[in-house]
């Protein structure tokens, strides 16, 4: 019998969790501060609508998926853990490292699964890219850069960096296998005192460097992760159709008689099995609940992501800064 999972937060992303869990046969209940919204989803998906406070004490709830504004995640994750519930928290899991550590500790102390919604770690194109890197197809990875740009969404508590960068940071950390030893941030705030454009520059212990650019005020949509190795370069472009999402460029650069020379080659597109990342993520959550194994996107990883976000955050005192 599959675990009985409740979704707390019936907004845009919460609704995706609701529909996906229903398709997986694991949706037991929905909950939202807006009772009418929860009841609407409960009626649509043929499940229970439960008041938020009741989720943490009911015996018929095994796990809770939290898709809330991030300032509410930590306190409610602690309550869930203390109530004996396994937890999947959407990113970012908190707005401070201390709150994230508190939530993760509560889960550990109570023997609960704690997973974070870094959904792109479950994208088939990223999984294939990671396998290529691990097999040495790109050679030694020297540089990683990511662009996550578009128009919106606009939040009052977290800026473009905190809203958009966690996915890319999770992928970068998975590739590097270590935390950066140096983080430098740049940002520009045009609408209020939160960065609408944000850059992160990172340096890792083995000399690898990385750059991340996020924007919520961009006229076009870009979702691209580029990995530069000593043998080849690879691009995971989530805006492209499936057959072009993962490209490998086998360019060559060398010195000849004291001068630099290079050759360029057309990209080869790597076959990627199609699959919805959110479905794969929630299947992994269900499996972690059943096996009690540590999730791929654990609370500890989320803390590492928050450390980088904190180190790279630029504060603005006025909208013109």
Secondary structure as UniProt FT lines:
FT   STRAND          5..8
FT   HELIX           12..23
FT   TURN            24..25
FT   STRAND          27..31
FT   HELIX           35..45
FT   STRAND          48..49
FT   HELIX           52..55
FT   TURN            56..57
FT   TURN            59..60
FT   STRAND          63..66
FT   HELIX           70..72
FT   HELIX           73..82
FT   TURN            83..84
FT   STRAND          86..89
FT   HELIX           97..109
FT   TURN            110..111
FT   STRAND          114..116
FT   HELIX           119..122
FT   HELIX           124..134
FT   TURN            135..138
FT   STRAND          141..151
FT   HELIX           160..176
FT   STRAND          180..188
FT   STRAND          197..204
FT   TURN            205..206
FT   STRAND          209..215
FT   STRAND          217..229
FT   STRAND          233..237
FT   TURN            238..239
FT   HELIX           242..244
FT   STRAND          246..249
FT   STRAND          252..256
FT   TURN            257..258
FT   STRAND          259..263
FT   STRAND          268..269
FT   HELIX           277..291
FT   HELIX           299..312
FT   TURN            319..320
//
